[in-house]
């Protein structure tokens, strides 16, 4: 149960444009926010982060809160998304992982055998371990007022892929091989990953987030058959961690990159909203998923294009998004770090004018 002071319970965010759209209702304001809006392109973010490692910033409640709030103040977007990283729940569960600048998350040792998974399974996420995250969310929600906060977590496949590969990978050959060569070990690993990331999502929602997004960075490397058999049930398990809070207004988003062929299966995993990347038009995405709100799908590359080109693209995205019962405008992936922050502010104003 959500507390009586939760923004969805006391009414601060329950009628916001974002929560309305996530619930399938269109309002006078077309909501917009940007993935990876917290930081990346903001000079105030770079100044604040100077000398602080990524995971340390994520687990400093005051710093994580301030970074989350910066783009809301600057751009006037319709939601904050809690500043975190996909591998934060792994770190909190005791996994040896660090984020190497210019490389990404790197594991102390890959997880590739039944014994590796059995050792990993002994690690769980305690309330004590999650305390910095809950505190950061509470600090943020206190400042956001009527602007909803979105909780964030990596999907089980992306977590498992990092663990098996030992770090970033373009093709995830080791992870894909394990799922077929030893499905029992793969399913045990996915169960652990789903429970850890589900607990991470739930902690954010209980602390004040009005919605939660499950982000599958690497699902686009999978065939539909592999996704359906070896991934989707565990994404559903992660989303189920907050399913009991839906009656109180909590909504969930399921997003992945390169997942145009997986959209219907991602919908079936149980989220309220399907996120769409930039590779497939929104009206085609709406045809594939049916009567489900959509989120997306501005091409991040066009943030560097001349304004008339970007404006025409945004208008086309919004027009195609009318095929869905409701639409939250977003990028079809994250904000490139070289993006001019003023472009995002101008883009937000354009969306609100539509």
N, C-alpha and C positions, 0 to 999 in steps of 0.2 A: 504494500500500500504506500502511496505517496503521502508525505506529511501535509498537514493543513497549511503550511507556509510555502508549499511548492507552487511555482508560478502557474501551473495548470489548474491547481486546486483553488488558489485564491483569486484567480481570474486575470492575472497580469498578462499571460500569453495565450490564454485559451481561445481568444477571438482574433489573434494576430493573423496577418495575411499569410504567413508561412504555415502555421498550424492549420488554418482553413484549407489551404491548397493541399497540404499533406493529407487532409481528410476528404479530399475530392470536391471541395467547394471553391468556386471562384469568387473573388471579392473585387472591390473597386481598385485595389492596389495589386499589381502584378509583382509578386515577390522575387527577389534576386539576392543571391550571395555567391561567393566564389570559393571553390575548393583551393586549399592552400592560400587563402586570403590572409591568414595570420602570419605575417612575416614576409619572407621571400623578397617582395618588391619594395617593401617599406623602409625608408631610411631610419625611421625611429626604431624599427625592429632590429636592424643591423647594429645600431648604436647600443641598444639594450643588451643584445646578445654578445657583445664584444668580450672575449675572454671566458665565455661560458660554453661548455660542451652541450651538444643538442640534448642528450638524455638528462643532463643536470638541469637544463632549462625546463624541460617537460615536468620534472619532479620538484621544482621550486614553485610552491603554490602561488606566491605573489607574482613571480615572473611569468608563469604560464597564464595567469589571469590577465595581466597587463598586455601580453602579446595577443591574447584572444580579443581584447577590447579595442586594440589599436585600429584595425580596419573598420570596425563598426563606427567608431568616432569619425574616421577620415572619410569613408565612402558613403555612409548612411545606408548600408545594406540591411536587409530584413532579418538577418540572423547572424549570431556568432557561432563559430564551430570551435570547440575546445582545442586549444593548442596541445598537440600530443604527437606521438609517432606510432606507427604500426607495431614496432617491437617493444614499446613501453610495458605492456603486460608480460612479455617474456622476461624483461629485466626484473619486474616486480616479483615474478615467480622464482627468481633465482638463476635464470639462464645466463650464462656468460656471453654477453652480447654488448658490443659497442658500435657506435656510428662513426665510421671513418670518413672525414671530409673528402669529398670527391669520389668516394666509393659507395658508401651507404652502410647498412647494417652488416656487421661481420660477426659470426659466431666463434666462440673459443674453439669449438669442435663441432663438426656436423653430426646430425642424428640420423643414422641410416640402418640400424639393426634393431631387432626385437629387444635386445638388452639395453640399447641406447634409449629406446622409448620407455622401457620399464623404469629406468632410472629417472627419466624426465617425469613420468607419471606420479612420482612421489612428491613433486613440487606442485603446490596449489597457491591460489591467490587468497591471502587472508585479509580480513578487514583492516588489520594494522598496516599491511603492505599497501593497501589501496587508499590509506588515509591522506597522503599528499594530493592524490587526484581528487578525492571528494572535497578536500579543503579548497583546492584551486577552483573547482566548479562552483562551490558556494560563494567564494569571493566574487567570481565573475557574474553570477546570477544577481547578486546584490546590486551590482552596478548597471546591469543591462535594463532593468525595469521591465517595460513591456516588450522588449526585443527578446525573442526566444533564443536559447542556447541549444546547439546540436551536439550531442555526444558523438564520439568517434571511436571506431575500433577496426582493426584489420580482420578480414574474413579468415576462417580457418585454413583455407588452401594457401593463402599468401603467407600466413605464419608458418605452416608446415613446409612450404617451399623454401623459405629462408632457412629453416632448421636443417632440412635435408641437404640443400646446396651448400650451406655454410656461409652464404652471403648472397649478393645479387647475382642473377643469372638471366640471360636473354631467352633461353629455351627451356630451362627447368628440366633437363634431361634426367637428372638423378631422381628428382621427385616423381616424375612421370614413370620412370622405370620402377621405382619402389611400389607405386600404387598397383602395378600389374604383377611384378615379380613376387611380392609378399603382401597381398591385400589385407591380411589379418593385422600385420604390423602397421600398415598404412592407416587402416581404420582406427587402430588404437591411438596412433599419433593424432589423427584428425579429431577424435573424441576429446583428447586432452586439449588441443588447440581451441576447439569449440567452447569447452567449459571455461577456459581461461579468458578468452576474448568476450564470452557472454557475461562473465562476472565483471569484467572491465566496463562493458557497456552499462550493466545494471547499476554499478556504483555511481556512474556519471548521472544517470537518470534519477536515482534516488536523491542525489545531492542537489538536483535542481534543473537538469537538462530537460527540455520539453520534447525532444525528439532524439533519435539515434541513427547514425549512418554506419552500415557495414560496408567496408571498402575492400574490394578484391582486386588488388593491383595486377595479379598474374593469371587470373582465370581465363583471360583471352588466349592463353597458350594451349588450352584444352579443346578437344573435340566435344561435341554435344553429348555423345555417349559416355565419355569419361567424366564429364562434369556431372551428368545426371546420376551416374552410378557411384562415383567415388568422391564427390565434393558437395553436391546440393543437399544431401541429408544432414551434413554437418553445418552448413550455413544455416539451415533451418533450425538446428539445435542451438546455435549461437543466438539467433533472433528470438528463439523461444524464451531466452533468459529475461526478456522484458515483456513478453506477450501478456502476462497477467495484469500489466499496467495499462493496457490499451483502453480498457473501459474508463480509465481516468484521463484519457486524452493523449497518451504517449503514442507517437507515430514513428515508424521505422522506414529507412531508405536502404535499398540494396543497390550498390553501384560497382561496376567493374570496367576495366579498360579492354577494348578489343572484344567486347562481348555481344556484338550484334546478333550472332547466331544463338546466344544463350539466354536472351532476354526473357522468353516465356518460362524457361526453367528457373531463372532467378526470381521471377514473379511467384512461381509456385513454391519457392522456399519460404514464403510467408510475410514478406515485407509489405508495407502499405503503399510504398512509392518505389518505382524503378528508375534508377539513374541511367542516363544514356550518354555514351561518349560521342565524340565528334564524327565518327566514321559512318553513322547511319542517320538519315533524316528523321526528325521527330515524328512526322506523320506516318512513316513506315514503322517506326518503333511502336507507335500507338496501335497500328494495325496488328502488330505481332503480340502485344500484351493485352489488348482489350481494354476494358473499362477500369483502368488504373492510372492514377496521377503519375506524371513524368517529371523528371528533373534533368536539366541540361539545356543545350549541348553546344554552346559557342566554341568554335575552334580556337584553342589558346594561341595558335600561330598568328591569328588575325589581330591579336592585341597589338602587334607591331606594325600592322598595315596602316595606310592613310585612313583618317577618320571616315571619309565617305564609304570606303570599302567595308570597314568594320560596321558602320551603321547599317548599311544594306544587309549585311550578314545577320546582324542581330534582329532586324525587322523580319527577315525570312525565318529565323529560328522561332520567333514569337508567333508568326503566322502559322507555321507548321505545328507548333505546340497546341494550337486551338483544336487539333484533332483529339486531344486527350481531355478527360473530364476536368483536370486542373493541371497547372504547369508552374513549376518553380524554375526560373531562369538561372542558369549556372554555366560554368565552363564544361566542356567535354573532357576535361582533365584538370590538372593544377595550373595555378598562375606561374608562368615562366619568371625566373628571378630577375630577368632584364626588363620586365614590363614597367612602363612609366605609370606610377601610381595615379597620376591625374587621369590617365585613360580609364582606369577602373571607376573613378569617381564620376567621370562623364558618362560612362556606360551605364552605371547605376541610375543616373538621372534619366537617361534615355528610356530604360526599361520602365521606370515609374511613369514616364509620360505616355507610355503605351497602354 
